[in-house]
Amino acid sequence: MLFYSVQAFILGLALILIARNNGKFSTYSVLYVITWTAAVVGIKFRYGVEQTLFYSNDQQIQLEMYERLLTNGLLLSPHQFVADRYLIIVPVRLLDIFGIEPILATKFLQAVCLLLLYRICANFLVRNNLTIRLYHAVFFAGPLFIFLSTLGLRDLEIALAASYFFLGRNIYLKQVSLLLLIPLRPHLAAALIFGWIATKYFKRIDLKRFYLGLIAATIFAFVVGSYGYVIGRNLREGNAIVTPEIFDQDPWWRFFSNLVGLQFLTFDENSVNLPVLDLLALRLFFVDSFLIPICFVVTLMYQKLELNLLRIQIFLSFTFFLGLAAQTDFNSTRQNLPFLSTMGVLALLGLCRRNNAKVDEHGTDLAPAKV
């Protein structure tokens, strides 16, 4: 335990150096690193070797992938590259060479991604004339993001790539971020591509028909996403193509529940172990899980189209993604995490512009991401 704690402290110091931006340290970054270091030590102290089963057994699965890498070596095949998440576990191996425990190394990579994610979002807000306050972080790097960064998962790597695709400035890095998503979460990459293409056509809609066009585009994106899941499953597993459930009540209840961050209300007791009251209490702690999607949808409704193209792109990508998820037994705020930071940034910007006529008048046009 002492050795693990020392490693966590050393990695915390490394995170402080990574958090430095233009020679300065933001208050958020310093507080985050302190919180992360204390949390990873606390989880290890409380759960010991069972920490890989805390919250999600995906941590244990990823650790098993790492052990296969040690046993079999690096297998240069496309299937193995994707199936064993080489993009995640190879960097872990490099840290392991320097004596860092693998599960802690995975958490460290998550923490690095969160710091970079914070920087991308903060820089985007600054470019759009918004002065960053500490409380703004709840919209794009809040409690849910911080919690997941203390676990040995892959969520923050995925969220970082998706966020740069939407908010980044370098066209080549946007393309790289999309390519990185393909082996990590291919259906998410498909959703981002769909949103980008759909926005090209949506921006031609007359402003007077904006809401009607948005409703039609939403239904279309959900339907295409639903069929995309069936086709993708058929290509991967060879199952016969069947008609997906689209216009039943359950898929659309799941869709609307995601817009308010209450996905668990659509599942039975076999899918969710905790009582509803406990889950609602957790939502109060992880306030970003419902604050972000609600505020995003609100700003999507009242912003002008010419300042709203990026919101439309994200929304249609998200709807396509939910169309996929509605055909499975899996759907959670964690699964939606790649969209939350960009949703939160645009929601925050929209709310501030609505409340400040001067900022709204001189706001920067939000053009859709380019591939």
C-alpha positions as CSV (number, residue, x, y, z in Angstrom):
1,M,0.0,0.0,0.0
2,L,2.9,2.4,0.8
3,F,4.5,1.7,-2.5
4,Y,1.2,2.3,-4.3
5,S,0.7,5.6,-2.4
6,V,4.2,6.8,-3.3
7,Q,3.6,6.0,-7.0
8,A,0.3,7.9,-6.9
9,F,2.0,10.9,-5.3
10,I,4.7,10.9,-8.0
11,L,2.1,10.6,-10.7
12,G,0.2,13.5,-9.1
13,L,3.3,15.7,-9.4
14,A,3.6,14.7,-13.0
15,L,0.0,15.7,-13.5
16,I,0.7,19.1,-12.0
17,L,3.4,19.6,-14.6
18,I,1.1,18.5,-17.4
19,A,-1.6,20.9,-16.2
20,R,0.7,23.8,-16.7
21,N,-0.6,26.0,-19.5
22,N,1.4,28.9,-20.8
23,G,3.5,28.9,-17.6
24,K,0.4,29.1,-15.4
25,F,-1.6,26.6,-13.3
26,S,-5.4,26.9,-13.2
27,T,-7.2,26.6,-9.9
28,Y,-9.3,23.8,-11.3
29,S,-6.2,21.7,-12.4
30,V,-4.5,22.0,-9.0
31,L,-7.6,21.1,-7.1
32,Y,-8.3,18.2,-9.5
33,V,-4.8,16.7,-9.1
34,I,-5.1,16.8,-5.3
35,T,-8.6,15.2,-5.5
36,W,-7.4,12.5,-8.0
37,T,-4.3,11.6,-5.9
38,A,-6.4,11.3,-2.7
39,A,-9.1,9.3,-4.5
40,V,-6.9,6.7,-6.2
41,V,-5.1,6.1,-2.9
42,G,-8.4,5.9,-1.0
43,I,-9.9,3.4,-3.5
44,K,-6.8,1.2,-3.2
45,F,-6.9,1.4,0.6
46,R,-10.6,0.6,0.8
47,Y,-10.8,-2.2,-1.8
48,G,-7.2,-3.6,-2.1
49,V,-6.8,-6.1,-5.0
50,E,-10.6,-5.9,-5.5
51,Q,-10.3,-2.3,-6.7
52,T,-10.6,-3.5,-10.3
53,L,-14.2,-4.5,-9.6
54,F,-15.1,-1.2,-8.0
55,Y,-18.0,0.4,-9.9
56,S,-17.3,-1.5,-13.1
57,N,-15.7,-4.9,-13.9
58,D,-14.5,-3.3,-17.2
59,Q,-11.4,-2.4,-15.2
60,Q,-10.8,-6.1,-14.5
61,I,-11.4,-7.0,-18.2
62,Q,-8.9,-4.3,-19.3
63,L,-6.3,-5.6,-16.8
64,E,-6.8,-9.1,-18.3
65,M,-6.1,-7.6,-21.7
66,Y,-2.9,-6.2,-20.3
67,E,-1.9,-9.6,-18.9
68,R,-2.5,-11.2,-22.3
69,L,-0.1,-8.6,-23.8
70,L,2.5,-9.6,-21.3
71,T,2.0,-13.3,-22.1
72,N,1.6,-13.2,-25.9
73,G,3.5,-10.1,-26.8
74,L,2.3,-7.5,-29.3
75,L,0.3,-9.3,-32.0
76,L,0.2,-7.3,-35.2
77,S,-3.3,-8.1,-36.4
78,P,-6.2,-5.6,-36.8
79,H,-8.5,-7.8,-34.8
80,Q,-6.1,-8.0,-31.8
81,F,-5.4,-4.3,-32.0
82,V,-9.1,-3.6,-31.5
83,A,-10.1,-6.5,-29.3
84,D,-7.4,-6.0,-26.7
85,R,-7.4,-2.2,-26.8
86,Y,-3.8,-1.7,-27.7
87,L,-4.3,2.1,-27.8
88,I,-4.9,1.9,-24.1
89,I,-2.8,-1.0,-22.8
90,V,0.4,-0.3,-24.8
91,P,1.0,3.0,-23.0
92,V,0.2,1.2,-19.8
93,R,3.0,-1.2,-20.6
94,L,5.4,1.6,-21.2
95,L,4.6,3.0,-17.7
96,D,4.9,-0.5,-16.2
97,I,8.5,-0.6,-17.5
98,F,9.2,2.3,-15.1
99,G,7.6,0.4,-12.2
100,I,4.1,1.9,-12.2
101,E,1.4,-0.5,-11.3
102,P,-0.7,-1.3,-14.4
103,I,-4.1,-0.3,-12.9
104,L,-2.6,2.9,-11.5
105,A,-1.0,3.6,-14.9
106,T,-4.5,3.3,-16.5
107,K,-5.9,5.7,-14.1
108,F,-3.0,8.1,-14.7
109,L,-3.7,8.1,-18.4
110,Q,-7.4,8.9,-17.7
111,A,-6.3,11.8,-15.5
112,V,-4.0,13.1,-18.3
113,C,-6.9,13.0,-20.7
114,L,-9.2,14.9,-18.4
115,L,-6.6,17.7,-18.0
116,L,-6.2,17.9,-21.8
117,L,-10.0,17.8,-22.1
118,Y,-10.3,20.7,-19.7
119,R,-7.7,22.7,-21.7
120,I,-9.5,22.1,-25.0
121,C,-12.9,23.2,-23.6
122,A,-11.4,26.2,-21.7
123,N,-9.5,27.3,-24.8
124,F,-12.7,27.1,-26.9
125,L,-14.6,29.2,-24.4
126,V,-11.8,31.8,-24.3
127,R,-11.8,32.0,-28.1
128,N,-15.5,32.7,-27.9
129,N,-14.9,35.6,-25.5
130,L,-16.0,33.9,-22.2
131,T,-13.8,34.4,-19.1
132,I,-13.4,31.0,-17.4
133,R,-14.6,30.7,-13.8
134,L,-14.0,27.7,-11.5
135,Y,-17.7,26.8,-11.4
136,H,-17.8,26.6,-15.2
137,A,-16.0,23.3,-15.1
138,V,-19.1,21.6,-13.9
139,F,-20.3,21.9,-17.6
140,F,-17.4,20.0,-19.1
141,A,-15.1,18.5,-16.5
142,G,-17.3,18.1,-13.5
143,P,-17.9,15.4,-10.8
144,L,-18.8,12.6,-13.2
145,F,-15.6,13.2,-15.3
146,I,-13.5,13.4,-12.1
147,F,-14.9,10.2,-10.7
148,L,-14.4,8.2,-13.9
149,S,-10.8,9.5,-14.1
150,T,-10.0,7.6,-10.8
151,L,-11.0,4.3,-12.4
152,G,-9.0,2.1,-14.7
153,L,-11.2,2.5,-17.8
154,R,-11.0,4.1,-21.3
155,D,-13.8,6.6,-21.1
156,L,-11.7,9.8,-20.8
157,E,-9.5,8.8,-23.8
158,I,-12.7,8.4,-25.8
159,A,-14.2,11.7,-24.5
160,L,-11.0,13.5,-25.3
161,A,-10.9,12.3,-28.9
162,A,-14.6,13.1,-29.5
163,S,-14.3,16.6,-27.9
164,Y,-11.3,17.5,-30.0
165,F,-13.2,16.4,-33.1
166,F,-15.9,19.0,-32.2
167,L,-14.0,21.8,-30.6
168,G,-10.4,21.5,-31.8
169,R,-8.8,23.9,-34.3
170,N,-6.3,21.7,-36.2
171,I,-8.0,19.9,-39.1
172,Y,-5.4,17.2,-39.2
173,L,-5.8,16.5,-35.4
174,K,-9.5,16.3,-35.9
175,Q,-9.0,13.6,-38.4
176,V,-6.6,11.8,-36.1
177,S,-9.0,12.0,-33.2
178,L,-11.7,10.4,-35.4
179,L,-9.3,7.6,-36.5
180,L,-8.4,6.9,-32.8
181,L,-12.1,6.4,-32.0
182,I,-12.6,3.7,-34.6
183,P,-10.7,1.0,-32.7
184,L,-11.9,2.3,-29.2
185,R,-15.6,2.7,-30.0
186,P,-16.4,2.3,-33.7
187,H,-20.1,3.1,-33.4
188,L,-19.2,6.4,-31.8
189,A,-17.0,7.2,-34.8
190,A,-19.9,6.4,-37.1
191,A,-22.1,8.7,-35.1
192,L,-19.7,11.6,-35.4
193,I,-19.4,11.1,-39.2
194,F,-23.2,11.0,-39.5
195,G,-23.6,14.2,-37.6
196,W,-21.0,16.0,-39.7
197,I,-22.7,14.9,-42.9
198,A,-26.2,15.6,-41.7
199,T,-25.3,19.1,-40.7
200,K,-24.1,19.9,-44.2
201,Y,-27.7,19.4,-45.4
202,F,-29.5,20.7,-42.3
203,K,-27.9,24.2,-42.6
204,R,-29.8,24.7,-45.9
205,I,-33.1,24.7,-44.0
206,D,-35.0,27.9,-43.9
207,L,-35.0,29.5,-40.5
208,K,-38.7,29.7,-40.5
209,R,-38.9,25.9,-40.7
210,F,-36.1,25.3,-38.1
211,Y,-38.1,23.4,-35.5
212,L,-40.0,21.3,-38.1
213,G,-36.6,20.5,-39.7
214,L,-35.1,19.6,-36.4
215,I,-37.9,17.2,-35.5
216,A,-37.6,15.5,-38.9
217,A,-33.8,15.3,-38.6
218,T,-34.1,13.9,-35.1
219,I,-36.4,11.1,-36.2
220,F,-34.2,10.4,-39.3
221,A,-31.0,10.2,-37.2
222,F,-32.6,7.9,-34.6
223,V,-33.9,5.6,-37.4
224,V,-30.6,5.5,-39.2
225,G,-28.8,4.8,-35.9
226,S,-31.2,1.9,-35.1
227,Y,-30.6,0.3,-38.5
228,G,-26.9,1.0,-38.2
229,Y,-26.8,-1.1,-35.1
230,V,-28.5,-4.1,-36.8
231,I,-26.2,-3.8,-39.8
232,G,-23.1,-3.5,-37.7
233,R,-24.1,-6.5,-35.6
234,N,-24.7,-8.5,-38.7
235,L,-21.3,-7.6,-40.2
236,R,-19.6,-8.5,-36.9
237,E,-21.5,-11.6,-35.8
238,G,-23.2,-12.8,-39.0
239,N,-26.7,-12.6,-37.5
240,A,-29.7,-12.3,-39.8
241,I,-30.8,-8.7,-40.3
242,V,-34.0,-8.0,-38.5
243,T,-36.1,-4.9,-38.2
244,P,-35.0,-2.9,-35.2
245,E,-37.4,-1.5,-32.6
246,I,-37.9,2.1,-33.6
247,F,-41.5,3.3,-33.2
248,D,-42.3,1.3,-30.1
249,Q,-42.6,3.3,-26.8
250,D,-39.5,1.9,-25.1
251,P,-36.8,3.2,-27.5
252,W,-38.3,6.7,-27.5
253,W,-38.6,6.7,-23.7
254,R,-35.0,5.9,-23.6
255,F,-34.2,8.7,-26.0
256,F,-36.1,11.3,-24.0
257,S,-34.7,10.0,-20.7
258,N,-31.2,10.6,-22.1
259,L,-32.0,14.2,-22.7
260,V,-32.7,14.7,-19.0
261,G,-30.0,12.4,-17.7
262,L,-32.4,9.8,-16.2
263,Q,-31.7,6.7,-18.2
264,F,-32.0,4.4,-15.3
265,L,-35.8,5.0,-15.1
266,T,-36.2,3.0,-18.3
267,F,-34.6,-0.1,-17.0
268,D,-35.8,-3.0,-14.8
269,E,-34.3,-4.3,-11.6
270,N,-32.2,-6.8,-13.5
271,S,-30.3,-4.0,-15.3
272,V,-29.9,-1.6,-12.3
273,N,-29.0,-2.9,-8.9
274,L,-29.6,0.3,-6.8
275,P,-33.0,1.6,-5.8
276,V,-34.4,4.6,-7.7
277,L,-34.0,6.9,-4.7
278,D,-30.4,6.0,-4.4
279,L,-29.8,6.6,-8.1
280,L,-31.6,10.0,-7.8
281,A,-29.4,10.9,-4.9
282,L,-26.3,10.0,-7.0
283,R,-27.6,12.4,-9.7
284,L,-27.5,15.2,-7.1
285,F,-23.9,14.5,-6.6
286,F,-23.1,13.9,-10.2
287,V,-25.0,17.0,-11.1
288,D,-23.4,17.3,-14.6
289,S,-25.1,14.1,-15.6
290,F,-28.5,15.9,-15.9
291,L,-27.5,19.6,-15.9
292,I,-25.5,19.3,-19.2
293,P,-28.1,17.6,-21.4
294,I,-31.0,19.7,-20.1
295,C,-29.1,23.0,-20.6
296,F,-27.9,21.9,-24.0
297,V,-31.4,21.1,-25.3
298,V,-32.6,24.4,-23.9
299,T,-29.9,26.4,-25.8
300,L,-30.5,24.3,-28.9
301,M,-34.1,25.5,-29.0
302,Y,-33.6,29.2,-28.7
303,Q,-30.3,29.9,-30.5
304,K,-30.3,31.2,-34.0
305,L,-29.4,28.6,-36.7
306,E,-26.4,30.6,-37.9
307,L,-24.9,30.4,-34.4
308,N,-26.2,26.9,-33.8
309,L,-24.6,24.7,-36.5
310,L,-22.2,23.0,-34.0
311,R,-25.1,22.3,-31.6
312,I,-27.1,20.8,-34.4
313,Q,-24.1,18.6,-35.4
314,I,-23.6,17.3,-31.8
315,F,-27.3,16.8,-31.3
316,L,-27.7,14.7,-34.5
317,S,-24.6,12.7,-33.7
318,F,-25.9,12.1,-30.2
319,T,-29.3,11.1,-31.6
320,F,-27.7,8.6,-34.0
321,F,-25.7,7.2,-31.1
322,L,-28.9,6.8,-29.0
323,G,-30.6,5.1,-31.9
324,L,-27.8,2.5,-31.7
325,A,-28.0,2.3,-27.9
326,A,-31.8,1.8,-27.9
327,Q,-31.4,-1.5,-29.7
328,T,-29.2,-2.9,-26.8
329,D,-29.5,-3.5,-23.1
330,F,-26.7,-0.9,-22.4
331,N,-27.3,2.8,-22.0
332,S,-25.9,5.0,-19.3
333,T,-24.5,8.4,-18.6
334,R,-21.1,6.9,-18.8
335,Q,-21.7,5.7,-22.3
336,N,-22.8,9.2,-23.3
337,L,-19.7,10.8,-21.7
338,P,-18.0,11.6,-25.1
339,F,-20.8,14.1,-25.9
340,L,-21.2,15.7,-22.5
341,S,-18.2,17.9,-22.5
342,T,-19.0,19.5,-25.9
343,M,-22.7,19.7,-25.0
344,G,-21.8,21.4,-21.7
345,V,-19.4,23.9,-23.3
346,L,-22.0,25.0,-25.9
347,A,-24.8,25.1,-23.2
348,L,-22.6,27.3,-21.0
349,L,-21.8,29.6,-24.0
350,G,-25.4,29.8,-25.0
351,L,-26.7,30.6,-21.5
352,C,-24.0,33.3,-21.1
353,R,-24.9,34.8,-24.5
354,R,-28.6,34.9,-23.7
355,N,-28.0,36.7,-20.5
356,N,-25.5,39.1,-22.0
357,A,-26.8,41.1,-25.0
358,K,-23.3,42.4,-25.8
359,V,-21.7,39.0,-25.9
360,D,-24.6,37.6,-28.0
361,E,-24.2,40.5,-30.5
362,H,-20.5,39.9,-31.0
363,G,-20.5,36.1,-30.6
364,T,-18.3,33.9,-32.9
365,D,-20.1,31.8,-35.5
366,L,-20.0,28.2,-34.5
367,A,-19.3,26.4,-37.7
368,P,-19.5,22.6,-37.8
369,A,-16.4,20.4,-37.5
370,K,-14.6,19.5,-40.7
371,V,-13.4,16.1,-41.5
